[in-house]
Amino acid sequence: MSLFQVPAALRQGPFCLYLSEEMFFLKRYQLDTTLQECTGTEPSGRKFVTLLTREEFAAETPHLPHRKTLLHYMTHMQYCRAELFGGCILGTLSIPAKKVRQTDKLQIGFYLLESNLYLIGNPEQLSRLIGRMRDTEFRENISTAGFFCLLLNLLIDSDVLFLQEIEDALSQMEEETLTGAFPDFYGKLVPYRASLRALDACYSQLESMGGTIRANASQLLSDEERVMYGYFFDRVARLSSHTETLNEYAIQIREMHQTQIEVRQTKAMNLLTVVSAIFLPLSLLAGWYGMNFAHMPELQWPFGYPGVIVLSIVIVCAEIIFFRKKGLF
């Protein structure tokens, strides 16, 4: 029996706990003005969105052409890519998490036909994604290609806010760097740069994917849908530009931090040099009067010791005044 024919009650009953999660995850939704979950055999001539795991896709879709190509792509699902074959578009999506210090990715394979959109991946991720789409009301007679475009837009809806959060955090780090208060600087900066690099790579892949889909070699897109995809990939291009700007901003902050460190080190070295220069004449005096000569006049002079003290103070004061005028102290 095909999993498409397994009764919904069995898939949702306690028996499913005994079976693997991958085996009975498969869900189908009829695409209309809203997504409506299918509970049995649906009439032909409708459009559907089908969620299933990689194992289910391999077992339940032997009739689909080029499915082995998609299964091969999904063995290393680290990229956003799309390929056009005759009457289908297939590919993978790998979208970074919109949180700093979180390495999870939304990884989905897709197989787009005129009457069906297959979304293949982790059950939890697919359920969460389709749950957000079920709150959306679509235009009448929406196609599977139009629905997929809306899905892609949903995946980047929060990116502007996330990039703004990163920009605000980088601005705060810049202020801390300028004021000299930068505890754990690299511990804060590195996660932001990692997120920006991941997003930049993702946007670059989505732009390339957009060029493939808009070529419309499979003839699945109407002129209106090509405009929709064009709008989506224009959004991606703007996000990519913003990400590159933020990445350059992060590099500037890092260089600014390094400059601040070098300035501090230079000031410390200047101070040590000035202190050494101040006490050098005093070392000369100590060495001079530490010599074992019997006929040194100052040794027998009653005011010799106070005289050396006064001379040392005069020398130190004169040097301090000199260094201050030169801006070295």
C-alpha positions in Angstrom: 0.0 0.0 0.0 1.3 3.5 -0.9 1.7 6.0 1.9 -0.6 8.2 -0.1 -3.3 5.7 0.6 -2.7 5.1 4.3 -5.7 6.4 6.3 -5.2 9.6 8.1 -6.5 8.1 11.4 -3.7 5.4 11.2 -1.0 8.0 10.5 -2.2 10.1 13.4 -3.0 7.3 15.8 -0.9 5.7 18.6 0.3 3.0 16.2 2.5 5.6 14.4 4.7 5.8 17.6 5.9 2.3 16.9 6.8 3.1 13.3 9.5 5.5 12.2 8.7 9.1 12.1 9.9 9.3 8.5 7.5 6.6 7.4 4.3 8.3 8.2 5.1 12.0 8.0 3.7 12.4 4.5 1.0 15.1 4.3 -0.9 16.6 1.3 -2.6 20.0 1.1 -5.0 21.1 -1.6 -4.0 24.5 -2.9 -6.9 26.9 -3.2 -7.4 30.3 -1.7 -6.1 28.6 1.5 -4.2 25.4 2.2 -6.5 22.6 3.1 -5.1 19.3 4.4 -6.3 16.3 2.4 -7.6 13.3 4.3 -8.2 10.9 1.5 -8.1 10.5 -2.2 -8.7 13.9 -3.8 -10.3 14.4 -7.3 -7.9 15.0 -10.2 -7.5 18.5 -11.7 -6.6 20.1 -8.4 -3.3 21.6 -7.3 -1.5 20.2 -4.3 1.4 20.8 -1.9 2.9 17.6 -0.6 5.2 17.4 2.4 7.4 14.3 2.8 10.7 13.1 4.0 13.6 12.1 1.7 12.8 8.4 2.3 9.2 8.9 1.4 10.1 10.8 -1.7 12.4 8.0 -2.8 9.8 5.3 -2.2 6.6 7.0 -3.3 7.5 8.9 -6.5 9.1 6.4 -8.9 6.9 7.9 -11.7 8.6 11.4 -11.4 11.3 12.1 -14.0 14.7 13.3 -12.8 13.9 12.4 -9.2 17.3 10.7 -8.8 18.9 14.0 -9.7 17.0 15.7 -6.8 17.9 12.8 -4.4 21.5 13.2 -5.4 21.3 16.9 -4.6 19.8 16.2 -1.2 22.7 14.0 -0.1 24.7 17.3 0.3 22.0 19.8 0.9 24.3 22.8 1.7 23.3 25.1 -1.2 20.4 26.9 -2.8 20.1 25.7 -6.4 17.5 25.0 -9.1 17.5 23.0 -12.2 14.9 23.1 -15.1 13.8 19.9 -16.8 11.0 19.8 -19.4 7.9 20.2 -17.3 9.4 20.5 -13.8 11.7 22.6 -11.7 13.7 20.9 -8.9 16.4 21.9 -6.5 17.3 22.5 -2.9 17.1 25.3 -0.3 19.5 25.9 2.5 18.6 28.9 4.5 20.7 30.0 7.5 19.1 30.6 10.9 18.2 34.2 11.6 19.9 34.2 15.0 23.4 34.9 15.9 25.4 32.0 17.4 22.9 29.5 15.9 24.2 27.2 13.1 20.9 25.4 12.3 19.7 25.7 8.7 16.4 25.3 7.0 17.2 22.6 4.5 14.5 21.6 2.0 14.3 19.9 -1.4 11.6 20.9 -3.8 10.1 19.4 -7.0 7.7 21.7 -8.8 5.1 20.5 -11.3 2.1 22.2 -12.7 -0.2 20.3 -10.5 1.9 19.5 -7.4 4.7 21.0 -5.4 6.7 18.4 -3.4 8.6 19.8 -0.4 11.1 17.3 1.0 13.0 17.5 4.3 12.9 17.4 8.1 9.3 16.9 9.3 9.6 19.4 12.1 11.0 22.1 9.8 8.4 21.4 7.1 5.5 21.4 9.6 6.6 24.7 11.0 7.0 26.3 7.6 3.7 25.1 6.2 2.0 26.2 9.4 3.0 29.7 8.6 1.7 29.4 5.1 -1.6 28.1 6.2 -2.3 31.5 7.8 -2.1 33.1 4.4 -5.0 33.7 2.0 -4.0 33.3 -1.6 -5.5 34.8 -4.8 -8.0 32.7 -6.7 -6.5 30.0 -9.1 -3.0 30.4 -7.7 -0.6 28.0 -9.3 2.0 25.8 -7.7 4.7 28.1 -9.1 3.0 31.2 -7.6 2.7 29.4 -4.2 6.4 28.5 -4.3 7.3 32.1 -5.0 5.3 33.2 -1.9 7.0 30.5 0.1 10.4 31.9 -1.0 9.4 35.3 0.1 8.3 34.0 3.4 11.8 32.6 4.0 13.4 36.0 3.8 10.6 38.1 5.3 12.5 38.6 8.6 15.9 39.1 7.1 15.7 42.9 7.0 15.0 43.0 10.7 17.8 40.5 11.4 20.3 42.6 9.4 19.1 45.7 11.3 19.8 44.0 14.6 23.3 43.1 13.5 23.9 46.7 12.3 22.7 48.1 15.7 25.0 45.6 17.5 28.0 46.6 15.3 27.3 50.3 16.0 27.3 49.6 19.7 30.6 47.8 19.3 32.0 50.7 17.4 31.1 53.1 20.2 32.7 50.8 22.8 35.8 50.6 20.7 36.1 54.4 20.4 35.6 54.9 24.2 38.2 52.2 24.9 35.6 49.8 26.5 35.8 46.6 24.5 35.7 43.6 26.7 35.7 40.3 24.8 35.8 42.2 21.5 36.4 39.2 19.2 34.1 37.0 21.2 31.3 39.4 20.2 32.4 40.2 16.6 33.2 36.7 15.3 29.6 35.4 15.6 28.2 38.4 13.7 30.7 38.0 10.9 29.9 34.3 10.7 26.2 35.1 10.3 26.9 37.7 7.7 29.1 35.3 5.7 26.4 32.6 5.8 23.8 35.0 4.7 26.0 36.5 1.9 26.6 33.0 0.5 22.9 32.2 0.7 21.8 35.4 -1.1 24.4 34.8 -3.8 23.1 31.3 -4.4 19.5 32.5 -4.4 20.4 35.1 -7.0 21.9 32.4 -9.2 18.8 30.3 -8.6 16.6 33.2 -9.6 18.3 33.5 -13.0 17.6 29.8 -13.6 13.9 30.0 -12.7 13.3 33.2 -14.6 14.7 31.6 -17.7 11.4 29.6 -17.6 12.7 26.8 -19.8 10.2 24.4 -18.3 7.3 26.8 -19.3 5.8 26.5 -15.8 5.7 30.2 -15.2 3.2 32.7 -16.6 4.3 36.2 -17.4 2.7 37.4 -14.1 4.7 34.8 -12.2 7.9 35.7 -13.9 7.3 39.3 -12.6 6.7 37.8 -9.1 9.9 35.9 -9.2 11.7 39.0 -10.5 10.5 41.0 -7.5 11.6 38.2 -5.2 15.1 38.1 -6.6 15.3 41.9 -6.6 14.7 41.7 -2.8 17.4 39.1 -2.6 19.8 41.4 -4.4 19.1 44.3 -2.0 19.6 42.0 1.0 22.9 40.8 -0.5 24.0 44.4 -1.0 23.1 45.2 2.6 24.9 42.2 3.9 28.1 43.1 2.0 27.9 46.6 3.4 27.6 45.2 7.0 30.5 42.8 6.4 32.7 45.7 5.3 31.5 47.6 8.4 32.5 44.7 10.6 35.9 44.7 9.0 36.3 48.4 9.6 35.4 48.0 13.3 37.9 45.2 13.6 40.6 47.4 12.1 39.5 50.3 14.3 39.9 48.0 17.3 43.3 46.9 16.2 44.3 50.6 15.8 43.1 51.4 19.3 45.2 48.5 20.6 48.3 49.8 18.7 47.7 53.4 20.0 47.5 52.1 23.6 50.7 50.1 23.1 52.4 53.2 21.6 51.4 55.3 24.5 52.7 52.7 27.0 56.0 52.5 25.1 56.3 56.3 25.1 55.6 56.4 28.8 58.3 53.8 29.5 60.7 55.6 27.3 60.1 58.9 29.0 60.5 57.4 32.5 63.7 55.7 31.4 65.0 59.0 30.0 64.1 60.9 33.2 66.0 58.4 35.4 69.0 58.0 33.1 70.8 61.1 34.5 70.1 60.0 38.0 71.7 56.7 37.2 74.7 58.6 35.9 75.0 60.5 39.2 74.6 57.3 41.3 77.3 55.6 39.2 79.6 58.7 39.3 79.5 59.1 43.1 79.6 55.4 43.7 83.2 55.3 42.4 85.9 54.5 45.0 88.2 57.5 44.6 89.7 59.0 47.8 89.9 62.6 46.6 86.4 63.4 45.4 85.7 67.0 46.7 82.0 66.5 47.2 82.5 63.6 49.5 84.0 65.9 52.2 81.7 68.8 51.5 79.2 69.2 54.4 76.4 70.0 51.9 77.4 67.4 49.3 74.5 65.0 50.0 71.7 67.7 50.1 73.4 69.2 47.0 73.0 65.9 45.1 69.4 65.7 46.2 68.7 69.2 44.9 70.5 68.6 41.7 68.5 65.4 41.1 65.2 67.2 41.7 66.2 70.0 39.3 67.2 67.5 36.6 63.9 65.6 36.9 61.8 68.8 36.8 63.7 70.1 33.8 63.2 66.8 31.9 59.5 66.7 32.8 59.1 70.3 31.5 61.0 69.4 28.3 59.0 66.3 27.6 55.7 68.0 28.2 56.6 70.8 25.7 57.4 68.1 23.2 54.1 66.3 23.9 55.8 63.2 25.0 54.5 63.1 28.6 
